[in-house]
Amino acid sequence: MEYSQVHQTPKYDCLLFDLDDTLYPLSAGLATSVLKNIQDYMIEKLLIEESKIDDLCNLLYKNYGTTMAGLRAIGYDFDYDEYHSFVHGRLPYENLKPDPVLRSLLLRLPMRKVIFTNADKIHAVKVLRKLGLEGIFEGIICFETLNPTHRSSASDDEDDIEFVGSTTHELPLPRSNEIFDIIRHFSQTSSHFSQTSSNAGSSGLPKTPIVCKPLESAIERALTIANIDPHRTLFFEDSVRNIQSGKRLGLQTVLVGKSQRVKGADYALESIHNLREAIPELWDELANYSGVSVMETSVISFA
């Protein structure tokens, strides 16, 4: 008697990855440098009193998802490219080394692979190159993807990138003659609001023009731009807030950098290198991809 092999539809057809502190460990030290550079920018470029920096950064990050989004919300007007150049231009990229183990793991998996980061395109491409992960990802969803602005110059790093720059219209920058005093605002309330600016109106906070994680609207827009089905996608993130937002939208979620799951996380990986041990079904399903070849790709940018 002959038996024919039946191939089922794979459970996952896309792996959606955050970038920083997800594809490389927090111990690389970039996050510490990013915070220092943000604080320096606030003091040097926005002329904010140094004594207010720590409280201001904490409140903006807690309530708007990123310090940058919070700064725009409370009335500071600045050039986005200049901000990113200042914050990311002085990072210790030399701390990132090629990761052949991760490259091999990802190349073994035939699903679509997409980067989704709040960072700018130049930083994202540089990190992938430092890690030796060029050609692995179909595309990059980044700051410019969700916040399209007029570009005055092009970067050599953008060659053959897709998703970055998927739209070309200019995003107007709202101007304000008065800075909202968020520190004073919260000094008059009993607790710090921490559900990000999607609820800014109900908390008495001004809204931000910047679209970024953990806003559900940002994740929804990213999924639409990249044509991703959330119900057949694994979302890898180091941020609990981002994981929980993704879970509410139907994504299967993987918290990276932690050994224990939290609310909203379907899986937890202490390191991205533990991918195979923690989620063996990805490899168990390889037979369902019969006829699908795994190859390196040109990085596409959705912006």
C-alpha positions as CSV (number, residue, x, y, z in Angstrom):
1,M,0.0,0.0,0.0
2,E,1.3,3.4,-0.9
3,Y,0.9,6.5,1.3
4,S,1.1,10.0,-0.1
5,Q,2.4,12.8,2.1
6,V,-0.1,15.5,3.0
7,H,1.3,19.0,3.5
8,Q,-0.8,21.1,5.9
9,T,-0.9,24.9,5.7
10,P,1.9,26.2,7.9
11,K,0.8,27.9,11.1
12,Y,3.1,30.9,10.5
13,D,3.9,32.6,7.3
14,C,5.8,35.6,8.7
15,L,8.3,36.4,11.5
16,L,8.2,40.1,12.5
17,F,11.3,41.2,14.4
18,D,12.1,44.2,16.5
19,L,15.7,45.3,16.0
20,D,17.5,46.8,19.0
21,D,18.0,44.6,22.1
22,T,16.1,41.9,20.3
23,L,18.5,40.7,17.5
24,Y,21.4,41.5,19.8
25,P,21.6,41.5,23.6
26,L,21.1,44.5,25.9
27,S,24.6,44.0,27.1
28,A,25.9,45.4,23.8
29,G,25.5,48.8,25.4
30,L,23.7,50.7,22.6
31,A,20.6,51.4,24.7
32,T,22.7,53.1,27.4
33,S,24.4,55.3,24.7
34,V,21.0,56.1,23.1
35,L,19.6,57.4,26.4
36,K,22.7,59.5,27.0
37,N,22.6,60.9,23.5
38,I,18.9,61.8,23.8
39,Q,19.6,63.6,27.1
40,D,22.5,65.5,25.5
41,Y,20.2,66.5,22.6
42,M,17.6,67.8,24.9
43,I,20.2,69.9,26.7
44,E,22.2,71.1,23.8
45,K,19.6,71.5,21.0
46,L,16.4,72.1,22.8
47,L,17.9,74.0,25.7
48,I,16.1,72.1,28.4
49,E,17.4,72.5,31.9
50,E,19.6,69.7,32.9
51,S,17.9,69.3,36.3
52,K,14.7,68.4,34.5
53,I,16.1,65.8,32.1
54,D,15.7,62.6,34.1
55,D,12.0,63.3,35.2
56,L,11.1,64.6,31.7
57,C,12.6,61.5,29.9
58,N,10.8,59.2,32.3
59,L,7.4,60.9,31.8
60,L,7.7,61.2,28.0
61,Y,8.8,57.6,27.5
62,K,6.1,56.3,29.9
63,N,3.3,58.2,28.3
64,Y,4.3,58.4,24.6
65,G,6.2,55.3,23.9
66,T,9.4,57.2,22.9
67,T,11.0,60.3,24.2
68,M,11.0,61.7,20.7
69,A,7.3,61.3,20.4
70,G,6.8,62.9,23.7
71,L,9.0,65.9,22.9
72,R,6.9,66.6,19.8
73,A,3.7,66.3,21.8
74,I,4.6,68.8,24.4
75,G,5.5,71.4,21.8
76,Y,9.2,71.0,20.8
77,D,9.8,71.4,17.1
78,F,12.9,69.9,15.6
79,D,14.1,68.2,12.5
80,Y,13.6,64.4,12.6
81,D,16.7,63.6,10.6
82,E,18.9,65.8,12.8
83,Y,17.5,64.2,15.9
84,H,18.2,60.7,14.6
85,S,21.7,61.7,13.4
86,F,22.5,63.1,16.8
87,V,21.1,60.2,18.8
88,H,22.3,57.3,16.6
89,G,25.4,58.9,15.0
90,R,27.6,58.4,18.0
91,L,26.6,54.9,19.1
92,P,29.3,52.2,19.8
93,Y,28.4,50.2,16.8
94,E,31.8,48.5,17.2
95,N,30.2,46.5,20.0
96,L,28.0,44.6,17.5
97,K,29.7,41.7,15.9
98,P,28.7,39.3,13.1
99,D,26.4,36.6,14.4
100,P,26.7,33.6,12.1
101,V,24.7,31.5,14.6
102,L,21.6,33.7,14.2
103,R,22.1,34.0,10.5
104,S,22.1,30.3,10.1
105,L,19.0,29.9,12.3
106,L,17.0,32.5,10.3
107,L,18.1,31.2,6.9
108,R,16.8,27.8,7.9
109,L,13.3,29.2,8.3
110,P,11.4,29.7,5.0
111,M,8.8,32.1,6.4
112,R,8.8,35.8,5.5
113,K,11.0,37.8,7.8
114,V,10.5,41.6,8.4
115,I,12.1,44.1,10.7
116,F,9.8,46.5,12.6
117,T,11.7,49.2,14.5
118,N,10.9,52.7,15.9
119,A,14.4,53.7,14.8
120,D,15.4,55.4,11.6
121,K,16.4,53.6,8.4
122,I,20.1,54.4,8.5
123,H,20.5,53.0,12.0
124,A,18.5,49.9,11.1
125,V,20.6,49.1,8.0
126,K,23.8,49.7,9.9
127,V,22.8,47.4,12.7
128,L,21.9,44.6,10.3
129,R,25.2,45.0,8.5
130,K,27.2,44.9,11.8
131,L,25.4,41.7,12.8
132,G,26.1,40.2,9.4
133,L,22.3,39.7,8.7
134,E,22.2,41.3,5.3
135,G,19.9,39.5,2.9
136,I,17.9,37.8,5.6
137,F,14.9,40.2,5.8
138,E,12.4,41.0,3.2
139,G,12.0,44.5,4.4
140,I,12.3,47.1,7.1
141,I,9.4,49.0,8.7
142,C,11.0,51.9,10.5
143,F,10.4,55.5,11.6
144,E,10.2,56.9,8.1
145,T,7.7,54.2,7.1
146,L,5.2,55.3,9.6
147,N,6.2,59.0,9.6
148,P,6.8,59.8,6.0
149,T,8.5,63.2,5.5
150,H,10.2,65.0,2.7
151,R,13.7,63.8,2.3
152,S,16.3,66.4,1.5
153,S,19.1,63.9,0.9
154,A,19.5,60.2,0.2
155,S,21.8,57.8,2.0
156,D,24.0,55.1,0.4
157,D,22.6,52.8,3.1
158,E,19.2,52.9,1.4
159,D,20.2,51.1,-1.7
160,D,18.0,48.0,-2.4
161,I,15.9,48.7,0.7
162,E,12.2,48.3,0.6
163,F,9.4,49.4,2.9
164,V,11.4,52.4,4.0
165,G,9.8,55.3,2.1
166,S,6.7,53.6,0.9
167,T,5.0,57.0,0.7
168,T,6.3,60.3,-0.5
169,H,3.9,63.0,0.9
170,E,5.3,65.4,3.4
171,L,4.1,65.2,7.0
172,P,3.4,68.7,8.4
173,L,5.0,69.5,11.7
174,P,2.6,71.2,14.1
175,R,4.1,74.2,15.8
176,S,3.4,75.4,19.2
177,N,4.4,78.7,20.8
178,E,4.1,77.2,24.3
179,I,5.7,74.1,25.8
180,F,3.3,71.9,27.8
181,D,4.8,71.4,31.3
182,I,4.3,67.7,31.7
183,I,6.3,67.6,35.0
184,R,4.0,70.1,36.6
185,H,1.0,68.3,35.1
186,F,1.9,65.1,36.9
187,S,3.0,66.8,40.1
188,Q,-0.7,67.8,40.4
189,T,-2.0,64.3,39.9
190,S,-1.8,61.2,42.1
191,S,-0.1,58.9,39.6
192,H,1.7,58.8,36.3
193,F,-0.5,57.9,33.3
194,S,1.2,55.1,31.4
195,Q,-0.9,53.8,28.6
196,T,0.9,55.9,25.9
197,S,-0.6,58.8,24.0
198,S,-3.4,56.9,22.5
199,N,-5.2,57.9,25.6
200,A,-3.6,61.4,25.8
201,G,-7.0,63.1,25.7
202,S,-8.4,61.3,28.7
203,S,-5.3,62.0,30.7
204,G,-5.2,65.7,29.8
205,L,-2.0,65.3,27.8
206,P,-1.5,66.7,24.3
207,K,-1.3,64.2,21.5
208,T,1.8,63.5,19.5
209,P,2.1,63.7,15.7
210,I,4.6,60.8,15.7
211,V,3.4,57.3,15.0
212,C,5.4,54.6,16.8
213,K,5.2,51.4,18.9
214,P,3.5,50.7,21.3
215,L,0.6,52.4,19.7
216,E,-1.8,49.8,18.3
217,S,-2.4,52.2,15.4
218,A,1.3,52.0,14.6
219,I,1.3,48.3,14.6
220,E,-1.8,48.1,12.5
221,R,-0.3,50.4,9.9
222,A,2.9,48.4,9.8
223,L,0.9,45.2,9.2
224,T,-1.1,46.8,6.4
225,I,2.0,48.3,4.7
226,A,3.8,45.0,4.7
227,N,0.7,42.9,3.9
228,I,1.1,40.8,7.1
229,D,-1.7,38.6,8.5
230,P,-1.3,39.0,12.3
231,H,-2.9,35.6,13.0
232,R,-0.2,33.9,11.1
233,T,2.7,35.9,12.4
234,L,5.2,35.6,15.3
235,F,6.2,39.0,16.7
236,F,9.6,39.2,18.4
237,E,10.1,42.1,20.9
238,D,12.1,43.0,24.0
239,S,9.5,45.5,25.1
240,V,6.6,44.2,27.2
241,R,4.4,47.1,26.2
242,N,5.0,46.4,22.5
243,I,4.3,42.7,23.1
244,Q,1.0,43.5,24.8
245,S,-0.1,45.9,22.0
246,G,0.7,43.3,19.4
247,K,-1.1,40.6,21.3
248,R,-4.3,42.7,21.3
249,L,-4.1,42.9,17.6
250,G,-3.9,39.1,17.1
251,L,-0.2,38.6,16.8
252,Q,1.5,35.6,18.4
253,T,4.2,37.1,20.6
254,V,7.7,36.3,21.7
255,L,9.3,38.3,24.5
256,V,13.1,38.4,23.9
257,G,15.6,38.9,26.7
258,K,13.5,37.3,29.5
259,S,13.3,33.7,30.6
260,Q,9.7,34.0,32.0
261,R,6.6,34.9,30.1
262,V,4.5,37.9,31.1
263,K,0.9,38.8,30.3
264,G,0.6,39.1,26.5
265,A,3.6,36.9,25.7
266,D,3.1,33.5,24.1
267,Y,6.8,32.6,24.4
268,A,9.8,34.0,26.2
269,L,13.4,33.8,25.0
270,E,16.4,34.7,27.2
271,S,18.3,35.1,24.0
272,I,17.3,35.1,20.3
273,H,19.8,32.3,20.0
274,N,17.3,30.1,22.0
275,L,14.8,30.3,19.1
276,R,14.9,26.6,18.2
277,E,14.7,25.3,21.7
278,A,11.9,27.7,22.8
279,I,9.8,27.4,19.6
280,P,10.5,23.9,18.2
281,E,7.2,24.0,16.2
282,L,8.9,26.4,13.7
283,W,11.3,23.6,12.8
284,D,8.6,20.9,13.1
285,E,6.6,22.7,10.4
286,L,9.4,22.7,7.8
287,A,7.9,19.7,6.1
288,N,4.8,21.9,5.3
289,Y,6.9,24.2,3.2
290,S,7.6,21.5,0.6
291,G,8.8,23.1,-2.6
292,V,9.7,26.4,-0.9
293,S,13.3,27.3,-1.2
294,V,15.1,29.4,1.4
295,M,17.4,32.0,-0.1
296,E,19.0,35.3,0.8
297,T,17.0,38.3,-0.3
298,S,17.6,42.0,-1.0
299,V,16.4,44.1,1.9
300,I,13.2,46.0,0.9
301,S,12.2,49.0,2.7
302,F,8.5,49.9,3.3
303,A,9.2,53.6,3.6
